[in-house]
Amino acid sequence: MGEKTAHQKIALVTGANKGIGRGIVEQLAALGMTVLVGARDPRRGEETAAAVRAAGGDAHAVTLDVTDQADVQEAAKQVEERFGYLDVLINNAGITGSGQVAPDEAHDQVPSSVDLAMVRAVFETNVFGVIAVTNAMLPLLRRSPAPRVVNVSSHAASLTLTSDPDGPFAVLLPSAAYSPSKSALTALTVQYANELRKDGVLVNAVAPGFVATDSNNHTGFLTAAQGAAAVVRLATLGADGPTAGFFSEEGSVPW
């Protein structure tokens, strides 16, 4: 096979077999990227990749549980051997910790009565998993001419929004697991961005909005495609794009 004249962009999306993750995969593939579909369940990952290929895109399934260090290292090894570099990392995998319930029904997250094991499980995926995957993929990202990392956060990460007694979050129950995990993720985003700024790696967090997904019993009012759009925009930033930011489709989200 002859060498490609143009640089073929490779993107890895975690938690990519459904919801916002799948929307991201579909949109990146439509832009001509080769997309690696990270999924805990190999069968579901392959189903998503096959559907993207059937629609004319280039997608491949990668078995990836972000809380499993062996999975993470194996995924990095597969990307290394097959492509040798990575251009885009979307840390999308996340759990609410409350099962499939709307956020305002998450009684088990109230700080004074929360199960500490549940808090640990949420942070394991939403924070520690992001560190594990990002660090495993960084050597590959450094070989890209325009590396981009996007961490999928939530408006619930915003201390400004959640602390406002008259704001939109005032009607929701306090959360000791999900919301703080996403606040930690945005803080982590800034620290990675600061470290990698000199290397041209742009690292941003995004709040997709209230998207109808399994995690809220599809009570959200945005489609997965709408939620994915902001993520894709940050994944395809030019060299003059922002880093260490927190954005939604409407613009910057307050910290």
Salt bridges, closest charged atoms under 4 A:
GLU26 OE2 - ARG22 NE 3.27
ASP41 OD2 - ARG44 NE 3.92
GLU46 OE2 - ARG53 NH2 2.62
GLU47 OE2 - ARG43 NH1 2.81
ASP58 OD1 - HIS60 NE2 2.98
GLU80 OE2 - ARG143 NH1 3.13
ASP87 OD1 - HIS7 NE2 2.67
ASP199 OD2 - ARG142 NH1 2.74
ASP199 OD2 - LYS198 NZ 3.91
ASP214 OD2 - LYS18 NZ 3.09
ASP214 OD1 - HIS218 NE2 2.67
GLU249 OE1 - ARG233 NH1 2.43
